Amino acid sequence: MRIADRSLALRAAAAAVLAVVAFAGCSAVMPGAQDKADPTGPGPGVTADTVKVVFVGVDLRATSGITGFKTADAGDGAKQAKALEAWVNAGGGIGGRKMAAVYRNYEASDDSPAAEERLCNQITQDDKAFAVVLTGQFQANARPCYAQRRTLVLDATLVADDHETFTKLAPYLWSASYPDYDEFVRAFLASLDQQGYFAGENSAGVVAADTPPNRAAYERLAVPALKRLGVTPAVAWIDTTDLGTLNAGLNQAAVDFRAKGIDRVFFLGGARMAPFFLTVAAAQSFTARYALSSFDNPSFLVNNPSTIPREGLEGAIGIGFNPSQDVPDSVYGFPATDAERECLGIFAAAGESFATRENARVAFTYCDAVRLLRAGAQSLGPNLNAAGWSQAVRALGTTFVPAAGFAGLLGPDRFAAANGYRPMAYDGGCTCFTYQGPEVPFAG
């Protein structure tokens, strides 16, 4: 191996090992959470006058400093939480109660199951929260911990929350901004087929997070879909919870794909495996035509050319459901929707502004969570609890539209509000991803 290649490989390994604690992991499920739900009376964190809501912000500065990855500034999370508190309370609060917002900063470089347990204890026992807005909590014990404590989770993390996970943790796990992972997998593969990604190919490499939800979605949805297309997958399961096996898995995947002559590679499970894999693949002299999605944070890929070679993105296509992490404002005007404008107005009233949509990526998910909390609680009165709120939210139908995405859809047996995506492709002219077609619904 040349010295330059060895240096790149070592840097990629360090980046993967050090940054996985911020970006990688899994969402485990525990049965029985729904049995604890009672549709009458107040839930935890609810008094006659107030509702406690905790907003988690992930601090990536230490990780970015070590790995060299650039992450766009997401603004002042504590200030954003207070802006939402002021807005919702000026409009009658949540179910007639004042929202008491608490901001908790979480150091990404210290992430571990033990750290997640401490955070869960702090939020459920010390803060006594009715709801928590999660951003970047990837460890297996995070979501089940909150569900067991009867704390409503509004998940703003790009992880594989499949329908089974939502159902097992019902009524406590929801997403106000992102789609159900089952719906995503169906749409992703269907769109790739429509875009001719598999044309003339009888095999494809799959870099997949080795998590229970992702494995289940792969077996139930991806394998049958690929079989119908005549494509045999070569899957590399990446253990994203173990620092050593993550790096080993990414390197081995690139070596195996190269040996098998694979020239199509796509990603399932999020966890920012894509940027780490592209970096490792370059060091292994492996390249392919990649298929990506919002789960892979395309903006992050193009914002780090010194670490992630842009030539590796040539020909890349996929689907996007989160404009703030898909495309630049130059190709999708900012703001573009009424929901974006409403949230920007809320933050502007508190003196918080954003130069680009990417800078607002976290703020929009906070705003979506509060807007959904408020919408579902309006008529609950003394019965403001997760079970009652869940029933009310499902009645919203298409009236709730996430600021972090496109169309919205809620209804029976739905736990994720996002219902729109657009095909996208890498454009070497702008060195960015651009949308290639109109919005398509995930369901309905």
C-alpha positions as CSV (number, residue, x, y, z in Angstrom):
1,M,0.0,0.0,0.0
2,R,1.3,3.4,-0.9
3,I,2.1,5.8,1.9
4,A,-0.6,8.2,0.8
5,D,-3.1,5.4,0.8
6,R,-2.0,4.1,4.1
7,S,-2.4,7.6,5.6
8,L,-5.9,7.8,4.2
9,A,-6.7,4.4,5.5
10,L,-5.5,5.2,9.0
11,R,-7.4,8.5,9.0
12,A,-10.5,6.7,7.9
13,A,-10.1,4.1,10.6
14,A,-9.7,6.8,13.2
15,A,-12.7,8.7,11.9
16,A,-14.9,5.7,12.0
17,V,-13.8,4.6,15.4
18,L,-14.0,8.0,17.0
19,A,-17.1,9.2,15.3
20,V,-19.2,6.1,15.6
21,V,-20.0,7.0,19.1
22,A,-21.8,10.1,17.7
23,F,-23.4,8.6,14.7
24,A,-23.8,4.8,15.0
25,G,-25.7,2.3,16.9
26,C,-29.1,0.6,17.0
27,S,-32.6,0.9,18.3
28,A,-33.5,-2.2,20.3
29,V,-37.1,-3.0,21.3
30,M,-38.7,-4.3,24.4
31,P,-42.2,-5.8,24.4
32,G,-44.7,-4.8,26.9
33,A,-44.4,-1.0,26.9
34,Q,-47.9,-0.6,25.6
35,D,-49.3,-2.5,28.6
36,K,-48.2,0.4,30.8
37,A,-50.2,3.0,28.9
38,D,-53.4,4.3,30.6
39,P,-55.7,6.6,28.6
40,T,-57.0,8.4,31.7
41,G,-55.3,10.8,34.0
42,P,-52.1,12.8,33.6
43,G,-48.9,11.3,32.3
44,P,-45.4,11.8,33.9
45,G,-44.3,15.4,33.9
46,V,-47.8,16.7,33.7
47,T,-49.3,18.9,36.4
48,A,-52.4,21.0,36.5
49,D,-50.4,23.9,35.1
50,T,-47.3,22.7,33.3
51,V,-46.0,20.1,30.9
52,K,-42.3,19.2,31.0
53,V,-40.6,18.7,27.6
54,V,-36.8,18.0,27.3
55,F,-34.9,18.8,24.1
56,V,-31.6,16.8,23.6
57,G,-28.9,18.5,21.6
58,V,-25.8,16.6,20.5
59,D,-22.4,18.3,20.8
60,L,-20.2,17.2,17.9
61,R,-17.4,19.7,18.3
62,A,-15.0,17.3,20.0
63,T,-15.7,14.5,17.5
64,S,-15.3,16.9,14.5
65,G,-12.1,18.2,15.9
66,I,-10.6,14.7,16.2
67,T,-11.9,13.3,12.9
68,G,-11.6,16.4,10.7
69,F,-15.2,16.1,9.5
70,K,-17.0,19.4,9.1
71,T,-20.5,19.7,10.5
72,A,-22.7,22.8,9.7
73,D,-23.5,24.9,12.8
74,A,-27.0,24.1,14.1
75,G,-27.4,27.2,16.2
76,D,-28.2,27.6,19.9
77,G,-30.3,24.6,20.9
78,A,-31.2,26.0,24.3
79,K,-32.3,29.2,22.8
80,Q,-34.4,27.3,20.2
81,A,-36.1,25.3,23.0
82,K,-37.0,28.6,24.8
83,A,-38.3,30.1,21.6
84,L,-40.7,27.2,21.2
85,E,-41.7,27.5,24.8
86,A,-42.6,31.1,24.4
87,W,-44.5,30.5,21.2
88,V,-46.6,27.6,22.4
89,N,-47.4,29.2,25.7
90,A,-48.5,32.4,24.0
91,G,-50.9,30.3,22.0
92,G,-52.5,28.5,24.9
93,G,-49.8,26.0,25.8
94,I,-50.1,22.2,25.4
95,G,-53.5,21.0,26.4
96,G,-54.1,24.2,28.3
97,R,-50.9,23.9,30.3
98,K,-47.7,25.9,30.0
99,M,-44.8,24.0,28.4
100,A,-41.7,24.0,30.6
101,A,-38.8,23.4,28.1
102,V,-35.5,21.9,29.3
103,Y,-32.4,21.7,27.1
104,R,-29.9,18.9,27.7
105,N,-26.6,18.9,25.8
106,Y,-25.1,15.5,25.1
107,E,-21.5,15.1,24.3
108,A,-21.2,12.8,21.3
109,S,-17.7,11.7,21.9
110,D,-18.7,10.2,25.3
111,D,-21.6,8.2,23.8
112,S,-22.1,4.6,25.2
113,P,-24.9,2.5,26.6
114,A,-24.0,3.7,30.1
115,A,-24.1,7.3,29.0
116,E,-27.5,6.8,27.4
117,E,-28.8,5.2,30.6
118,R,-27.6,8.2,32.6
119,L,-29.3,10.6,30.2
120,C,-32.5,8.6,30.3
121,N,-32.4,8.6,34.1
122,Q,-31.7,12.3,34.2
123,I,-34.7,13.1,31.9
124,T,-37.2,10.6,33.3
125,Q,-36.2,10.8,37.0
126,D,-34.6,14.2,37.6
127,D,-36.4,16.3,35.0
128,K,-39.6,14.1,35.2
129,A,-40.4,14.8,31.5
130,F,-43.6,14.1,29.8
131,A,-41.8,14.1,26.4
132,V,-38.3,14.1,25.1
133,V,-37.1,15.1,21.7
134,L,-34.2,12.9,20.8
135,T,-31.4,13.9,18.4
136,G,-28.5,11.5,17.8
137,Q,-29.2,8.9,20.5
138,F,-28.2,5.7,18.7
139,Q,-27.5,3.2,21.5
140,A,-29.7,0.1,21.8
141,N,-31.0,0.9,25.2
142,A,-32.2,4.5,24.6
143,R,-35.7,4.3,23.3
144,P,-36.8,1.2,25.4
145,C,-35.6,3.1,28.5
146,Y,-37.9,6.0,27.9
147,A,-40.8,3.7,27.0
148,Q,-40.4,1.7,30.2
149,R,-40.6,5.0,32.1
150,R,-43.8,6.0,30.2
151,T,-42.0,9.0,28.7
152,L,-43.1,10.1,25.2
153,V,-40.3,10.0,22.7
154,L,-40.4,12.3,19.6
155,D,-37.5,10.8,17.7
156,A,-35.6,13.3,15.6
157,T,-32.7,10.9,14.9
158,L,-32.1,9.4,11.5
159,V,-32.2,5.8,12.6
160,A,-34.1,2.7,11.4
161,D,-37.3,2.9,13.4
162,D,-39.3,0.3,11.6
163,H,-43.0,-0.4,12.1
164,E,-42.4,-3.3,14.5
165,T,-40.2,-1.0,16.7
166,F,-42.9,1.7,16.8
167,T,-45.6,-0.9,17.6
168,K,-43.6,-2.7,20.4
169,L,-42.8,0.7,22.1
170,A,-46.3,2.1,21.5
171,P,-47.7,4.5,22.5
172,Y,-44.4,6.1,23.5
173,L,-42.2,6.2,20.3
174,W,-43.1,8.7,17.5
175,S,-41.4,10.7,14.7
176,A,-42.7,14.1,13.8
177,S,-40.2,14.7,11.0
178,Y,-39.2,11.4,9.4
179,P,-40.8,8.4,7.8
180,D,-41.6,4.9,9.0
181,Y,-38.5,2.8,8.0
182,D,-40.6,0.1,6.4
183,E,-42.2,2.7,4.1
184,F,-38.8,4.1,3.3
185,V,-37.2,0.8,2.3
186,R,-40.1,0.0,-0.1
187,A,-39.9,3.5,-1.6
188,F,-36.1,3.5,-1.8
189,L,-35.8,0.3,-3.8
190,A,-38.8,1.1,-6.0
191,S,-37.3,4.5,-6.9
192,L,-33.9,3.0,-7.6
193,D,-35.5,0.6,-10.0
194,Q,-37.4,3.4,-11.7
195,Q,-34.2,5.4,-12.1
196,G,-32.5,2.4,-13.8
197,Y,-30.0,1.9,-11.0
198,F,-30.2,-1.9,-11.4
199,A,-30.5,-2.1,-15.2
200,G,-28.2,-4.8,-16.6
201,E,-27.0,-5.7,-13.1
202,N,-27.5,-9.1,-11.4
203,S,-25.8,-8.2,-8.1
204,A,-25.4,-5.3,-5.7
205,G,-23.5,-4.6,-2.5
206,V,-25.5,-3.6,0.6
207,V,-23.8,-1.9,3.5
208,A,-26.3,-2.5,6.3
209,A,-26.3,-1.5,10.0
210,D,-26.5,-4.7,12.1
211,T,-29.4,-3.7,14.2
212,P,-32.7,-5.7,14.9
213,P,-34.9,-3.2,13.1
214,N,-32.6,-2.9,10.1
215,R,-32.2,-6.7,9.8
216,A,-36.0,-7.2,10.1
217,A,-36.7,-4.6,7.3
218,Y,-33.9,-6.1,5.1
219,E,-35.3,-9.7,5.4
220,R,-39.0,-8.7,5.1
221,L,-38.7,-6.0,2.4
222,A,-35.3,-5.6,0.7
223,V,-34.6,-9.3,-0.1
224,P,-38.0,-10.0,-1.8
225,A,-37.8,-6.7,-3.7
226,L,-34.3,-7.4,-5.0
227,K,-35.4,-11.0,-5.9
228,R,-38.2,-9.6,-8.0
229,L,-35.7,-7.3,-9.8
230,G,-33.4,-10.3,-10.4
231,V,-30.7,-8.8,-8.2
232,T,-28.6,-10.9,-5.8
233,P,-27.5,-8.9,-2.8
234,A,-24.0,-9.2,-1.3
235,V,-24.8,-7.8,2.2
236,A,-22.1,-6.6,4.6
237,W,-23.6,-6.4,8.1
238,I,-21.8,-3.7,10.1
239,D,-21.7,-3.9,13.9
240,T,-22.1,-0.2,14.6
241,T,-22.1,-0.6,18.4
242,D,-18.6,-2.0,18.7
243,L,-15.8,0.4,17.9
244,G,-13.4,-2.3,16.7
245,T,-15.8,-4.3,14.6
246,L,-17.2,-1.2,12.9
247,N,-13.9,-0.3,11.3
248,A,-13.1,-4.0,10.6
249,G,-16.5,-4.4,9.0
250,L,-16.3,-1.4,6.7
251,N,-12.8,-2.3,5.5
252,Q,-13.8,-5.9,4.9
253,A,-16.9,-4.9,3.0
254,A,-14.8,-2.8,0.6
255,V,-12.4,-5.7,0.2
256,D,-15.1,-8.2,-0.4
257,F,-17.1,-6.0,-2.9
258,R,-13.9,-5.4,-4.9
259,A,-13.1,-9.1,-5.0
260,K,-16.6,-9.9,-6.2
261,G,-16.6,-7.2,-8.9
262,I,-19.5,-5.4,-7.3
263,D,-20.1,-2.0,-8.9
264,R,-23.4,-1.0,-7.3
265,V,-23.5,-0.3,-3.5
266,F,-26.3,1.1,-1.4
267,F,-26.8,1.7,2.3
268,L,-29.5,0.6,4.8
269,G,-29.8,1.7,8.4
270,G,-28.4,5.2,8.4
271,A,-25.9,5.7,11.2
272,R,-23.7,7.7,8.8
273,M,-22.1,4.6,7.5
274,A,-21.9,6.1,4.0
275,P,-19.3,8.8,4.7
276,F,-17.1,6.4,6.6
277,F,-17.5,3.7,4.0
278,L,-16.7,6.0,1.1
279,T,-13.5,7.1,3.0
280,V,-12.4,3.6,3.7
281,A,-13.3,2.4,0.2
282,A,-11.1,5.1,-1.3
283,A,-8.2,3.8,0.8
284,Q,-8.9,0.3,-0.5
285,S,-9.0,1.5,-4.1
286,F,-12.6,0.5,-4.4
287,T,-15.2,2.5,-6.1
288,A,-18.8,1.9,-7.1
289,R,-22.0,3.7,-8.2
290,Y,-23.6,4.5,-4.9
291,A,-27.3,4.8,-4.0
292,L,-28.0,7.1,-1.0
293,S,-30.9,8.6,1.0
294,S,-31.5,11.2,3.6
295,F,-30.5,8.5,6.2
296,D,-26.9,8.9,4.7
297,N,-26.9,12.7,5.1
298,P,-25.8,13.6,1.5
299,S,-24.9,17.2,2.5
300,F,-22.4,15.8,5.0
301,L,-20.8,13.8,2.1
302,V,-20.3,16.8,-0.1
303,N,-19.2,19.1,2.7
304,N,-16.1,17.0,3.5
305,P,-14.2,16.7,0.2
306,S,-10.8,16.4,2.0
307,T,-12.0,13.2,3.7
308,I,-14.7,11.9,1.4
309,P,-13.4,12.0,-2.3
310,R,-16.0,13.7,-4.5
311,E,-15.1,11.5,-7.4
312,G,-16.6,8.6,-5.4
313,L,-20.0,10.4,-5.6
314,E,-20.1,10.5,-9.4
315,G,-23.2,8.8,-10.6
316,A,-24.8,8.5,-7.2
317,I,-28.5,8.6,-7.0
318,G,-31.2,8.0,-4.3
319,I,-34.2,9.6,-2.6
320,G,-34.4,12.5,-0.2
321,F,-37.1,13.3,2.4
322,N,-35.1,15.8,4.5
323,P,-34.1,18.8,2.4
324,S,-31.9,20.3,5.2
325,Q,-29.5,17.4,4.8
326,D,-30.1,16.6,1.1
327,V,-29.6,19.6,-1.1
328,P,-28.3,23.2,-1.0
329,D,-30.6,26.2,-0.9
330,S,-29.4,27.1,-4.4
331,V,-31.4,24.2,-5.9
332,Y,-34.3,24.2,-3.4
333,G,-35.3,27.6,-2.3
334,F,-35.2,28.4,1.4
335,P,-37.8,28.6,2.9
336,A,-40.0,26.5,0.6
337,T,-43.1,25.5,2.6
338,D,-45.6,27.0,5.0
339,A,-44.3,24.8,7.8
340,E,-40.7,26.0,7.3
341,R,-41.9,29.6,7.3
342,E,-43.9,29.1,10.5
343,C,-41.0,27.6,12.3
344,L,-38.6,30.3,11.1
345,G,-41.0,32.9,12.4
346,I,-41.1,31.3,15.8
347,F,-37.3,31.3,16.1
348,A,-37.0,34.8,14.6
349,A,-39.3,36.2,17.3
350,A,-36.7,35.0,19.8
351,G,-33.7,36.4,17.8
352,E,-32.6,33.0,16.4
353,S,-32.0,33.0,12.6
354,F,-30.4,30.6,10.1
355,A,-28.2,31.5,7.2
356,T,-29.1,28.2,5.4
357,R,-31.7,25.4,5.7
358,E,-28.9,23.1,6.8
359,N,-28.2,25.3,9.7
360,A,-31.8,24.9,10.7
361,R,-31.8,21.1,10.4
362,V,-32.1,20.5,14.2
363,A,-34.3,23.5,14.9
364,F,-36.9,22.3,12.4
365,T,-37.1,18.9,14.1
366,Y,-37.6,20.6,17.5
367,C,-40.3,22.8,16.0
368,D,-42.0,19.7,14.4
369,A,-42.0,18.0,17.8
370,V,-43.6,20.9,19.6
371,R,-46.2,21.5,16.8
372,L,-47.2,17.9,16.9
373,L,-47.3,17.9,20.7
374,R,-49.6,20.9,20.7
375,A,-51.9,19.6,18.0
376,G,-52.4,16.3,19.7
377,A,-53.1,17.7,23.1
378,Q,-55.7,20.3,22.4
379,S,-58.8,18.4,23.6
380,L,-57.3,16.1,26.2
381,G,-57.9,18.2,29.3
382,P,-57.1,16.2,32.5
383,N,-56.1,13.1,30.4
384,L,-52.9,14.4,28.9
385,N,-50.9,11.2,28.7
386,A,-49.1,9.3,25.9
387,A,-52.1,6.9,25.2
388,G,-54.6,9.7,24.9
389,W,-52.3,11.9,22.9
390,S,-51.5,9.1,20.5
391,Q,-55.1,8.5,19.7
392,A,-55.7,12.2,19.1
393,V,-52.6,12.6,16.9
394,R,-53.8,9.8,14.5
395,A,-56.9,11.9,13.8
396,L,-54.8,14.7,12.3
397,G,-54.6,13.0,8.9
398,T,-52.8,15.2,6.4
399,T,-53.2,18.4,8.4
400,F,-49.8,18.1,10.1
401,V,-46.9,18.8,7.7
402,P,-43.4,18.6,9.0
403,A,-41.0,21.5,8.5
404,A,-38.1,19.1,8.2
405,G,-39.7,17.3,5.2
406,F,-42.5,17.4,2.6
407,A,-46.1,16.1,3.0
408,G,-47.4,14.7,6.2
409,L,-49.8,11.8,7.0
410,L,-51.1,10.4,10.3
411,G,-53.8,7.9,10.8
412,P,-54.6,4.4,12.2
413,D,-51.5,2.4,13.0
414,R,-49.2,5.2,12.0
415,F,-46.4,6.6,14.2
416,A,-44.3,8.6,11.8
417,A,-45.6,11.8,10.2
418,A,-43.5,12.2,7.1
419,N,-45.1,11.1,3.9
420,G,-43.1,12.6,1.0
421,Y,-39.8,12.1,-0.8
422,R,-38.1,13.1,-4.0
423,P,-35.6,11.3,-6.3
424,M,-32.2,12.9,-6.2
425,A,-28.8,12.6,-7.9
426,Y,-25.3,13.9,-7.5
427,D,-24.5,16.8,-9.8
428,G,-20.8,17.3,-10.5
429,G,-21.4,20.9,-11.8
430,C,-22.6,22.2,-8.4
431,T,-20.7,19.4,-6.5
432,C,-24.0,18.8,-4.7
433,F,-27.1,16.6,-4.7
434,T,-30.2,17.9,-6.6
435,Y,-33.7,16.7,-6.7
436,Q,-34.6,15.0,-10.0
437,G,-38.4,14.8,-9.9
438,P,-41.6,15.8,-8.1
439,E,-42.6,14.7,-4.7
440,V,-43.8,11.2,-4.2
441,P,-45.9,9.9,-1.3
442,F,-44.5,7.1,0.9
443,A,-48.1,5.8,1.5
444,G,-51.7,6.5,0.7
